[in-house]
Amino acid sequence: MDFENMWSERLKSLKGNAIREIFKLLQNPEIVSFAGGFPTLGLLPQKEIKEITDDLLTGEGALKILQYGGTEGYTPLLESGLKYASRFGVKGELKNTLVISGGQQGIDLMFKAFINPGDRVLVENPTYLACLHILKTYQGVAVGVDSDDDGLNIDDLEAKIKKHQPKILYIVSDFSNPTGKTLSLEKRKAIASLTAKYGVVVIEDNPYGEIRFSGEKLPAIKSFDTEGNVVYVTSFSKTIAPGLRCGIAVADEKIIRKMTIGKQAVDVHTSNLSQAIIDEYLRRGYLEPHLKEIVPVYKTKKDAMQNAIEKYMPLDKIKFTNPEGGLFIWGEFKDKSADLDKCFVDCVTKTKTAYVAGSSFFADEGINHCLRFNYSNATVEQIETGIKRLAAYFKENF
Ligand SMILES: Cc1ncc(COP(=O)(O)O)c(C=O)c1O
């Protein structure tokens, strides 16, 4: 059957997420991949999760975990999730909290609740590509806001709010994906007050905040929210395990209610077993020692990438970010005609090293001179080799 005339308006022109498509190209085990964004596989806390799962499924509450639950979430996790969010100064009560099936679902439920076809959403340029993808499925329009070294440009934010009257601003406050940039404290306060003044809802997405290598931990934008317009979305994907698909949203009660109604229609509730595992993991005090184990490993990998960049890359041609945490480094060629999309297959074939071309992270089309590197899925040796090979390719081709 040919379905071409049957697809919904929402999805008919949408292509697959660029990164998922790249994965198909990377089946060759010889390839060093800086393309994904997964946590390091060997760092996932298998032993603790097995212990907790065994306890949960042999304990008194086992049958309850296997039964349906409430859409809002498993109450113990709502409590421990609020405590998790409070690590960034976010406050709330149970009525302000929703368990979500990963941070990505938080973005989806927000757009589902607020976005009609044609509605505008401001995003940092560049931004998390899944946010752009989700927005398209609701036929919303992303408008890019300029970005400085310390995050969103506040003058441009105000100008774009006035010009486009957006309903929502989406922002990754710590170690953004794709750039690794972190919003300064002043900008966090400015975003809270500007968006309150103009009546713009903020989705503050913070999956990477705990992966900090240097600098001081900063309070979330949500901690400066006086009008209830900031929705804080966080996740356990990068701090515990992404396969459990669990996150937390903290927001005004009315927004939580709408997100809950939206969630009811999608997955009824996040897996009870996942929720109970995450809750026990937090209550047993496993998070702190786990972070002490994983953050130094990510720092070592990030330092290895930064050192290799300094040693091999043609820095007169391409500028890189130097993040204080997270999983990504971002590169921008000075020559805007450098096309990292066009050369991708040739580059991967010749260098056996993969990056993600930056174009898919922009609200606007045709920005092809940037790229994203991830360092969590390669060894220190592979990082050195991969950057050396890419540097040689870039010197030869740009
Ligand atoms: C900025 C950002 N937000 C949200 C997510 C979604 O994570 P999850 O749905 O696994 O919690 C990611 C994952 O890569 C991300 O980079």
Ligand as a Chemical Component Dictionary entry (heavy atoms), coordinates in Angstrom:
data_LIG
# 
_chem_comp.id                   LIG 
_chem_comp.type                 NON-POLYMER 
_chem_comp.pdbx_formal_charge   0 
_chem_comp.three_letter_code    LIG 
# 
loop_
_chem_comp_atom.comp_id 
_chem_comp_atom.atom_id 
_chem_comp_atom.alt_atom_id 
_chem_comp_atom.type_symbol 
_chem_comp_atom.charge 
_chem_comp_atom.model_Cartn_x 
_chem_comp_atom.model_Cartn_y 
_chem_comp_atom.model_Cartn_z 
_chem_comp_atom.pdbx_ordinal 
LIG C1 C1 C 0 19.290 19.157 25.987 1  
LIG C2 C2 C 0 18.622 17.846 26.151 2  
LIG N1 N1 N 0 17.390 17.813 26.637 3  
LIG C3 C3 C 0 16.740 16.657 26.822 4  
LIG C4 C4 C 0 17.330 15.464 26.482 5  
LIG C5 C5 C 0 16.487 14.245 26.612 6  
LIG O1 O1 O 0 16.907 13.343 27.462 7  
LIG P1 P1 P 0 15.943 12.224 28.049 8  
LIG O2 O2 O 0 14.661 12.253 27.301 9  
LIG O3 O3 O 0 16.709 10.969 27.852 10 
LIG O4 O4 O 0 15.775 12.604 29.469 11 
LIG C6 C6 C 0 18.629 15.438 25.964 12 
LIG C7 C7 C 0 19.260 14.171 25.590 13 
LIG O5 O5 O 0 20.212 14.066 24.897 14 
LIG C8 C8 C 0 19.291 16.672 25.794 15 
LIG O6 O6 O 0 20.520 16.736 25.280 16 
# 
loop_
_chem_comp_bond.comp_id 
_chem_comp_bond.atom_id_1 
_chem_comp_bond.atom_id_2 
_chem_comp_bond.value_order 
_chem_comp_bond.pdbx_ordinal 
LIG C1 C2 SING 1  
LIG C2 N1 SING 2  
LIG C2 C8 DOUB 3  
LIG N1 C3 DOUB 4  
LIG C3 C4 SING 5  
LIG C4 C5 SING 6  
LIG C4 C6 DOUB 7  
LIG C5 O1 SING 8  
LIG O1 P1 SING 9  
LIG P1 O2 DOUB 10 
LIG P1 O3 SING 11 
LIG P1 O4 SING 12 
LIG C6 C7 SING 13 
LIG C6 C8 SING 14 
LIG C7 O5 DOUB 15 
LIG C8 O6 SING 16 
# 
